[in-house]
Amino acid sequence: MYLQVKRKKIKLIELTKFWDRFKGLKFVLEPIDYGIKFPKKRFVTTNFLCQKIDIVLTDKEDNILYMYENMKTEKYIFPKRKVYNVYFLPLNTVKNLEINTKLKIVNTKKKAEE
């Protein structure tokens, strides 16, 4: 799964298991070049992150409701109404996005030709 931002594709990893969601990007030292999707999440904390990231909050249809650029560690985003998905993205990704637009998610699974 990829997030398409203008001409750039960013690999997206969807975290659904408890321990994967709990760890997220905690204690990751090298700069990330991929994004993480947390479905069914409304509250965000950046505790124990070792780098700055961009955060996008969307509804069920992936319409962008809120964007946070260059979030430092030890910050909180309290629950917001209508938020369903949270995306942690590499730095400077939010500059190319706009509120009230839909995120373009591209699935790479090819259908078997019969």
N, C-alpha and C positions, 0 to 999 in steps of 0.2 A: 504494500500500500504506500502511495506517495501523495504528498501535498504539493500541488503545482502553484507556484507563486511567480507570476509573469512567465519567464522562460526557464526558470529554475525548478527542478524537482528535488524535494526534500523527502528522504525516506521517513516513513512514519511507523512507529511501533505501538501497537495497542496493548495496554496492560490491563488484564482482567483478573488475574489471580491475586489473592491477598498479599502475599509476600513480594511479588513484583511491584504492585502498587505502593506498598509500604516503602520499599527501597527507592523506586523511581530513579532520580539522578543524585541521590545522596552519596557523597564521598567520591564522585567521579571527578578526577583531576584534570584530564585532558579536555580541551574545548570540544563541544559536541557539534556534529555536522548532520544530525538527524533529529527528528521530533518524536515526542511521546504523546500519545492520546490516552487520557483517563476518562472512559465513559462513565456516566452516572455519578459525576462528582461536582460538587458546588463550592466546596471550601478548599482554599489553596494555602499552603505554607511552604516557604523556601528554607526551612531549617536544614542545616547541614549540607547545603549546596556549596560547592567550592568554586562556582563560577556564576556569572550573570547570565540570565536567560530572558527570552520574551515569552509572555503568557497570553493566550487567547482563550476567551470563554465563549462558548457557542450554545445554541439551543439544540433540540433534537434533529433539526434539519440542517445543522452546521451553518446557520446564519450567525455571523459575528455580532455578539452583544457588547463585549468589553475587550479591550486590549491593554496590556501593560508592557511597556518597553523597558529593557535594561533593568530588570528586577534584581535587586541585591539579595544577599542571604539574610535570613532572620526576618523576613517580611511576611505579612499575612494578608490574604484577601478573604474577607468574610463572605458568607453565603449570599448569593445574589438571586433574585427572582428569575425564573425561566431558564436558568443555566442548567445544561445537561452534560456537556462535554468540556473538558479542560485540555488544552494543548500546551506542552512545554516545547518551545522552538528555539533554534539557534539565534544568537544575537543578530539584530538588524533585519529580521524577517518581517516584523510588524510594519516597518516603513513602507512596504509594498502592498499592505492590506488596508481595507477601509471598513469601518463599522457599518452594519446593515447590509453587507454583501455576503455572499455564500462562499465558504471555503471550497476550493476545487480539489476533491479527493479522487485520486486515480488508482484503481485497482489494476494490478498487473497480471492477475490470473487469466490465462488464456483458455477459452472454451475449447473443448475437444471437438475437432472437426470430424464429422461422420460421413 
